[in-house]
Amino acid sequence: MPALDLLCIAAHRDDAELTCGGTLIKAVDDGYRVGVLDLTEGEMGTRGSADLRAAEAERAAEVMGLHVRENLALPDAGIENTRHTRELLVAMIRRLRPRIVISPASKSRHPDHRLASELTRDACFLAGIARYVPDVPKHRPLKLLQVLTYREDPVKPTFVVDISEQFERKLAAIRCYASQFDGLTQAGEVFPNGESLYDIVTHQAAHYGSLIRSRYGEPFLTDETMRVTDVMTLDVSSF
């Protein structure tokens, strides 16, 4: 299998679409190989079933144009960062060989999201140690991004991706999960305000877009400082 340029590792089916679906679609539009690894099958969901969510995830992957969508089948509402789960994720990272990995935010309401973030960081590092699970050749991603969508913590995002041209397809991918979202006013990290979930998604994307003077955006955080090689290429007006 050819190596991926970008891999989103998400706790549940639908998390990738909600948090960074526009960025994934944009990467596909730009000619990159893009994939999603869902860590669980969503069997603990109040609505629908794991089988139904699998079918919905397949349709959403087609909408986004993903090259790969895999599932690690960890227990829903029971993700743990253990040697066993690290080894499973390391093997998958080495097989897919992504250059860039997107993980959930390290601070999250849902324990699966928080633990998925921790597990992803540890596995990305361990995947570069040759003697760790030595039966699979080592591969360490270049960069790990945390997606901050729906987080209102004091920390500002390191950068925001302009998804104005991709937003309608992002929303179409989210709508593939009718069993989860139709008629709802909240889900996962999305706090309710009385509107439909789809309207909240739109308003949140517009908020992040406003930070970079664009219509819609998705926010990301990196622990390392971003490098600029030419200050004349910096975008977003200060005034």
C-alpha positions in Angstrom: 0.0 0.0 0.0 1.4 3.5 -0.9 2.2 5.6 2.1 -0.4 8.2 3.3 0.4 11.9 3.4 -2.2 12.6 6.1 -3.9 10.3 8.6 -6.6 11.3 11.1 -6.8 9.0 14.1 -10.2 9.4 15.7 -11.9 7.7 18.7 -15.2 7.1 17.0 -16.7 6.9 13.6 -18.0 10.4 12.8 -15.3 12.2 14.9 -13.1 12.9 11.9 -15.9 14.4 9.9 -17.1 16.6 12.8 -13.6 17.9 13.8 -11.4 18.0 10.7 -13.5 16.7 7.7 -12.9 19.9 5.8 -9.1 19.7 6.2 -9.2 16.0 5.0 -11.2 16.9 2.0 -8.9 19.9 1.2 -5.9 17.6 1.3 -7.6 15.2 -1.1 -8.4 18.2 -3.4 -4.7 19.1 -3.3 -3.7 15.6 -4.5 -2.5 14.1 -1.2 -3.2 10.5 -0.1 -5.5 10.8 3.0 -6.9 8.3 5.4 -8.9 7.9 8.6 -8.3 5.4 11.4 -11.3 5.0 13.7 -10.2 3.4 17.0 -13.6 2.0 18.0 -16.7 0.7 16.2 -19.2 2.8 18.1 -21.0 -0.1 19.7 -21.9 1.9 22.8 -23.8 4.6 21.0 -27.2 5.4 22.2 -28.6 5.5 18.7 -28.1 3.1 15.8 -25.6 0.2 16.0 -22.0 -0.6 15.1 -23.0 -2.1 11.8 -25.1 0.9 10.9 -22.3 3.2 11.8 -19.9 1.2 9.7 -22.1 1.7 6.7 -22.4 5.4 7.4 -18.7 5.7 7.8 -18.2 4.1 4.4 -20.5 6.6 2.8 -18.8 9.5 4.5 -15.4 8.2 3.3 -16.7 8.3 -0.3 -18.0 11.8 0.2 -14.6 12.9 1.5 -12.7 11.0 -1.1 -10.5 9.1 1.4 -8.0 6.7 0.1 -8.1 4.5 3.3 -10.5 4.0 6.2 -9.5 1.5 8.8 -10.9 0.5 12.2 -8.8 -0.7 15.2 -11.8 -2.2 16.9 -10.9 -1.0 20.4 -13.8 -1.1 22.9 -16.1 2.0 22.6 -16.1 4.0 25.9 -13.2 1.9 26.9 -10.1 3.1 25.1 -7.0 2.7 27.2 -3.3 3.6 26.7 -1.7 0.3 27.5 1.2 -1.7 26.0 -1.3 -3.8 24.1 -3.2 -0.8 22.5 0.1 1.0 21.8 1.4 -2.1 19.9 -1.8 -2.3 17.9 -1.7 1.3 16.9 2.1 1.2 16.2 1.6 -1.6 13.8 -1.2 0.3 12.0 0.9 3.5 11.8 3.8 1.6 10.3 1.5 -0.1 7.8 -0.1 3.2 6.7 3.2 5.3 7.0 1.6 8.7 7.3 3.7 11.9 7.1 1.3 13.9 9.1 -1.1 12.6 11.8 -4.1 14.4 13.2 -5.2 13.4 16.7 -8.1 14.6 19.0 -7.5 17.4 21.4 -5.7 16.4 24.6 -8.5 18.0 26.7 -11.9 16.6 25.9 -15.2 15.8 27.7 -15.3 12.3 26.4 -12.7 10.0 28.0 -12.2 8.2 24.7 -11.2 11.4 23.0 -8.7 12.4 25.7 -7.2 8.9 25.9 -7.1 8.6 22.1 -5.0 11.8 22.0 -2.5 10.4 24.5 -2.4 7.0 22.8 -1.8 8.5 19.4 1.1 10.6 20.6 2.8 7.7 22.4 2.2 5.4 19.4 3.6 7.9 16.9 6.8 8.1 19.0 7.1 4.4 19.6 6.5 3.6 15.9 10.0 5.1 15.2 11.8 2.7 17.6 13.1 -0.2 15.5 13.2 -2.7 18.3 9.7 -2.0 19.4 7.4 -4.6 17.8 10.4 -5.4 15.5 8.4 -7.6 13.1 7.1 -4.4 11.3 9.6 -1.9 9.9 9.8 1.4 11.8 8.1 4.6 10.7 7.6 7.8 12.7 5.4 10.5 11.3 7.0 13.9 10.8 4.3 15.9 12.6 1.4 15.5 15.0 -1.5 17.9 14.9 -4.2 18.2 17.6 -7.6 19.3 16.2 -9.2 21.8 18.5 -12.7 22.1 16.9 -15.4 22.6 19.6 -12.7 23.3 22.2 -13.0 26.7 23.9 -9.9 26.4 26.1 -7.8 29.5 26.7 -5.1 28.3 24.3 -5.3 29.7 20.8 -4.8 27.4 17.8 -1.4 27.4 16.2 -3.1 27.7 12.8 -6.5 27.5 11.2 -7.1 25.8 7.8 -9.4 27.6 5.4 -12.1 25.1 4.4 -14.5 27.6 2.8 -14.5 25.6 -0.5 -14.8 22.3 1.2 -17.4 23.1 3.9 -20.5 21.9 2.1 -18.8 18.5 1.5 -17.8 18.4 5.1 -21.4 18.9 6.1 -22.5 16.3 3.6 -20.1 13.8 5.2 -21.5 14.6 8.6 -25.0 14.1 7.4 -24.1 10.6 6.4 -24.4 9.8 10.1 -28.2 10.3 10.2 -28.6 7.6 12.9 -26.4 9.7 15.1 -27.2 13.3 14.3 -30.6 13.8 12.7 -32.8 15.7 15.2 -30.0 16.2 17.7 -28.7 19.4 19.3 -25.4 18.0 20.6 -22.9 15.2 20.1 -19.4 14.4 21.4 -17.6 17.7 22.1 -20.4 19.8 20.6 -22.2 21.7 23.4 -25.9 22.4 22.8 -27.3 25.9 22.3 -30.8 25.0 21.2 -30.1 24.8 17.5 -29.8 21.6 15.4 -26.3 20.0 15.5 -25.9 20.8 11.8 -26.4 24.5 12.5 -24.0 24.4 15.4 -21.3 22.8 13.1 -21.9 25.6 10.6 -21.6 28.4 13.2 -18.5 26.9 14.8 -16.7 26.6 11.4 -17.7 30.2 10.7 -16.2 31.2 14.0 -12.9 29.6 13.3 -12.9 31.0 9.8 -13.3 34.5 11.2 -10.0 34.1 13.0 -8.3 34.0 9.6 -10.7 36.3 7.8 -12.3 33.4 5.9 -15.8 32.1 5.8 -15.1 28.7 7.3 -12.1 27.1 9.1 -10.8 24.3 11.3 -8.3 25.0 14.1 -5.2 23.0 15.0 -2.6 23.0 17.7 1.1 21.9 17.6 3.4 21.7 20.6 6.3 22.9 18.6 6.6 26.4 17.3 5.9 26.8 13.6 8.7 28.1 11.4 8.4 30.9 8.9 11.0 31.2 6.1 9.7 34.3 4.5 7.7 36.9 6.5 6.4 38.4 3.3 4.2 35.4 2.7 2.4 35.8 6.0 -1.4 36.0 5.6 -4.3 37.4 7.6 -4.5 41.2 8.1 -3.6 42.5 11.6 -6.1 45.4 11.2 
